[in-house]
Amino acid sequence: MNERLRKVNSYLSSLSPIKFIIVMTALTYLIIIPFIPLFYLAEKHIGPMGGAAEDINQLSFIGKILIASILAPLLETLVFQYGVIEVLDFINFSKYRQAILIVISSIAFGMSHCYSVIYM
């Protein structure tokens, strides 16, 4: 298992930034595809997820692409990764400082997406 992870890490590290983004985007969609039926079942039996998706549905196709695929991820990265880590980076937690910053950043990101239990 460790050898496979090293090979994957080596492959991803060797990619140019553009290729890395394309590969990671494709992998994200491939991971989400099996869960689509679960999302539909949950919405049918529990109710709509709510959140930003309702606002985005009112936009044109180009608007949806610009907001959901480009602008939102850039702003979320800026706020929840760069922002949180830069603000808290001066604090010397311990030798696990980086891991703690990543966990805090992840929790802040997750809390901003708690429109409903299903969405989380």
N, C-alpha and C positions, 0 to 999 in steps of 0.2 A: 504494500500500500504506500509506504513512504517513497519507494522508488517511482511509482506512478505519479505521485504528487510532485516530486522533483522534476520529472520530465515535463509535466504540464506547466510548472513554474518556469522552467527553462524555455519552453516554447513561447509562453506569453511574454516573458522578459525580452525575447529576441525580436518581437514584433515592433514595427514602427508605431507611433502613437495613433495614427489614423487606422491602421490595421487592427490594433488592439481594441479601439473603440468599436469597430465593425464586428469583430469576433465576440466581444462581450455583449453587445446589443443583440446579436443573433442568438447567443447562448441564453440570454435573459428571456427572449421570446420562446425559445425551445423549452425552457424550464416551466414557463407559465402555461403553455398549451394544454398539458394534461389536467390542469386545475380549472379550466374554463367550464366544464360541466358542473363542477362543484359550486362555482360562483352563480351559475344560473339556478341550480337547485336551492341554494341559500337565499337568493333573491325571491324565488317563488314561494318558499315556505316561511321565511323570516321577514322579508321586506327589502326595499332598495338599500343599497349601500350608502347612498347620500354622498356628500362631499363635493369636491371640485368637479367631478364628472358631470353633474347636472348642469353646471355653468358652462362647461366646455361644449356640451351638446348643442348649445345655442349658436355656436360659431360656425363659420364656413369651414369647408374641408381644409383649405390652406391655413386658416386661423387655428384649427385644431392641431395641425402639424406643427405650426410655429410655437404655440403655447405648450402643448403636451409633450412634444418631442425635443424641443430645443430650449425654450425659455425656462420652463419649470425645472428641468433637471439642472440647468446652469445656476439658477437662483438657489435651489435647494442645496447644491454642492457648496456654493459660496457661503450660505448662512450656516448650514449644519455641519459642514466639514471644516472649511477654512475658518469661518467665523468662530465657532465654538472652540476649536483647537487653538487658534491664535489668542483668543481671550483668556483661556485657561492654561496656556503653555507656560506662563511665568511661574505657575505653582509647581513646586517640586514635591510631588506626592510621594514618590518612592522610586525604587528601581523599576517599578512597573508603570511609570508615568505615561508612556505611550499607550499601553493597553487601557489604562484608566481613561485617558482622553478619548480613545476610540469608543469605549463603552458609553461615556457621557454623550458624545456626539451621536451615537446610534440611538440612544434613549430619547434625546431631543428630537431627532428626525422622526422616530416612531410616534412620539406624542403629538407631533404636528399632523399626523395622518390618522387620528382616531375619530373619524367621522361616525363610524359605527363599529360594532363588534366584528361584523363580517369584513369590513374594509381593513381592519387591523390584521 
